[in-house]
């Protein structure tokens, strides 16, 4: 029995270290993906979203005749919310980069995913509605002041581009949430 | 030594079966989620999508004055594509359920995810654009035949509900893709 003891222990150890060696590569791989919260890529995405939504907001607000149209009022509201959200997360990213903290807890990731999902859906719906109205007025009714319609088109295009910039953040957050 | 042999083997076996028992629960857990391809939940979702998109298409096509409006033409196109896609995947689900095959390969899941993402985005954009036009005509211009506008509203509402039915399929496919 005293001979069998040392033969048992070396056989028990390998599976434990093998199991521990399998887990870390997943976490290391996820940490390297740019665009997740707390990375420089995420900050770049947030700044892009902020610029695009702010430009869309200011272009739409600079036209004098947007208030009568419901879809344009909705675009202003959605893009304001989007710029506020992107500004907040840009500040959080700057803080995380300066302090060197990781924002990879499941709670933070799910909060960011839900927020990104809501704001991107609202921005996309507003951009689509505005695009529908703009195309309706320009092509179908064919009664459009060139000066104003150009502004409506620019604001709509900026809102669509803002949605394109939000989508990677949303999907990367969702992916990091699903793959943990 | 003849005494130690039987003492070694029972100790060697548990880590192996333990390691094998850790992997299956993940796969079993994923298989149980209703709504993923090849499950009855997925078939229910697909049939809901098919009915809602077909109703939206037929209501919109039954109005005589949708062709002049670009957004309504786009809605008809998007909802047609959605019903075709949902019908195809419903047939695939029925086949998988009858034959008892699992549709859980990464290639199939990524194909379904991309298809669901494209069709749901198109449907949502078309529904938003139609909603923008309908609200514009009803509230802002205030010139609307009640009979026609009711149909436009119904078709738009059906398209939105269709989008609500596509979203779970899309997110479940994406989740199963990310968590493997």
HADDOCK unambig.tbl for C-alpha pairs under 7 A between the chains (distance, minus, plus):
assign (segid A and resid 1 and name CA) (segid B and resid 4 and name CA) 6.06 0.50 0.50
assign (segid A and resid 4 and name CA) (segid B and resid 4 and name CA) 5.11 0.50 0.50
assign (segid A and resid 8 and name CA) (segid B and resid 8 and name CA) 5.83 0.50 0.50
assign (segid A and resid 8 and name CA) (segid B and resid 11 and name CA) 6.87 0.50 0.50
assign (segid A and resid 11 and name CA) (segid B and resid 12 and name CA) 6.60 0.50 0.50
assign (segid A and resid 12 and name CA) (segid B and resid 12 and name CA) 6.97 0.50 0.50
assign (segid A and resid 15 and name CA) (segid B and resid 15 and name CA) 6.43 0.50 0.50
assign (segid A and resid 68 and name CA) (segid B and resid 140 and name CA) 6.48 0.50 0.50
assign (segid A and resid 69 and name CA) (segid B and resid 136 and name CA) 6.41 0.50 0.50
assign (segid A and resid 69 and name CA) (segid B and resid 140 and name CA) 6.09 0.50 0.50
assign (segid A and resid 70 and name CA) (segid B and resid 136 and name CA) 6.63 0.50 0.50
assign (segid A and resid 71 and name CA) (segid B and resid 132 and name CA) 5.56 0.50 0.50
assign (segid A and resid 125 and name CA) (segid B and resid 125 and name CA) 6.43 0.50 0.50
assign (segid A and resid 125 and name CA) (segid B and resid 128 and name CA) 5.36 0.50 0.50
assign (segid A and resid 128 and name CA) (segid B and resid 125 and name CA) 5.35 0.50 0.50
assign (segid A and resid 128 and name CA) (segid B and resid 128 and name CA) 5.63 0.50 0.50
assign (segid A and resid 128 and name CA) (segid B and resid 129 and name CA) 5.05 0.50 0.50
assign (segid A and resid 129 and name CA) (segid B and resid 128 and name CA) 5.04 0.50 0.50
assign (segid A and resid 129 and name CA) (segid B and resid 129 and name CA) 4.01 0.50 0.50
assign (segid A and resid 129 and name CA) (segid B and resid 131 and name CA) 6.79 0.50 0.50
assign (segid A and resid 129 and name CA) (segid B and resid 132 and name CA) 4.50 0.50 0.50
assign (segid A and resid 130 and name CA) (segid B and resid 132 and name CA) 6.88 0.50 0.50
assign (segid A and resid 131 and name CA) (segid B and resid 129 and name CA) 6.78 0.50 0.50
assign (segid A and resid 132 and name CA) (segid B and resid 71 and name CA) 5.54 0.50 0.50
assign (segid A and resid 132 and name CA) (segid B and resid 129 and name CA) 4.48 0.50 0.50
assign (segid A and resid 132 and name CA) (segid B and resid 130 and name CA) 6.87 0.50 0.50
assign (segid A and resid 132 and name CA) (segid B and resid 132 and name CA) 6.49 0.50 0.50
assign (segid A and resid 132 and name CA) (segid B and resid 133 and name CA) 6.35 0.50 0.50
assign (segid A and resid 133 and name CA) (segid B and resid 132 and name CA) 6.33 0.50 0.50
assign (segid A and resid 133 and name CA) (segid B and resid 133 and name CA) 5.70 0.50 0.50
assign (segid A and resid 136 and name CA) (segid B and resid 69 and name CA) 6.40 0.50 0.50
assign (segid A and resid 136 and name CA) (segid B and resid 70 and name CA) 6.61 0.50 0.50
assign (segid A and resid 140 and name CA) (segid B and resid 68 and name CA) 6.46 0.50 0.50
assign (segid A and resid 140 and name CA) (segid B and resid 69 and name CA) 6.06 0.50 0.50
assign (segid A and resid 175 and name CA) (segid B and resid 178 and name CA) 5.76 0.50 0.50
assign (segid A and resid 178 and name CA) (segid B and resid 175 and name CA) 5.75 0.50 0.50
assign (segid A and resid 178 and name CA) (segid B and resid 178 and name CA) 5.65 0.50 0.50
assign (segid A and resid 178 and name CA) (segid B and resid 179 and name CA) 5.28 0.50 0.50
assign (segid A and resid 179 and name CA) (segid B and resid 178 and name CA) 5.27 0.50 0.50
assign (segid A and resid 179 and name CA) (segid B and resid 179 and name CA) 4.39 0.50 0.50
